[in-house]
Amino acid sequence: VNIGLLAAKGSLMLTRPTLFTHTADPATYPLMASELFAMVATGKVLIRIDQTFPLAAVADAHRALESRGTTGSTVLVP
């Protein structure tokens, strides 16, 4: 991306968020986690689970993940 071109087009901005910006202070983890879980509980954040694997088929789950054959979350179930 040509950043100069963004400026020429009228005060457009480019940002690249990183996980480490939000996790630099370990003391904030419990607060962030409780806020996230509250949003999940109220339905404001939906967690997409596209496939489940029985725990006994964990090798199949790994193969699917490694081959990029999954989308969304993959969950192992008992």
C-alpha positions, -999 to +999 in steps of 0.1 A: +000+000+000+014+034-010+008+054+022+015+087+004-014+079-020-037+076+010-027+110+022-032+125-012-068+110-014-079+131+017-067+122+052-072+084+048-054+063+074-038+029+076-034+010+108-021-024+115-034-037+149-013-063+166-022-086+195+009-075+215-004-039+217-034-053+236-016-078+258+015-058+268+003-056+304-007-090+318-027-073+345-053-063+319-060-100+309-087-107+335-105-075+326-104-081+289-115-117+294-144-108+316-156-081+291-154-106+262-172-134+281-199-109+291-204-100+254-205-136+244-231-143+272-253-115+260-250-124+223-232-093+213-203-115+202-211-147+184-185-175+183-186-194+150-180-231+154-178-246+120-167-281+128-163-304+158-142-335+162-145-361+189-115-361+212-107-396+200-102-381+165-078-354+175-053-365+148-080-359+122-086-324+136-049-316+134-048-328+098-078-307+089-062-276+106-028-282+090-043-287+056-062-254+059-094-275+055-113-256+083-130-223+087-141-206+119-134-224+151-127-261+155-137-277+187-128-310+202-157-326+221-156-355+246 
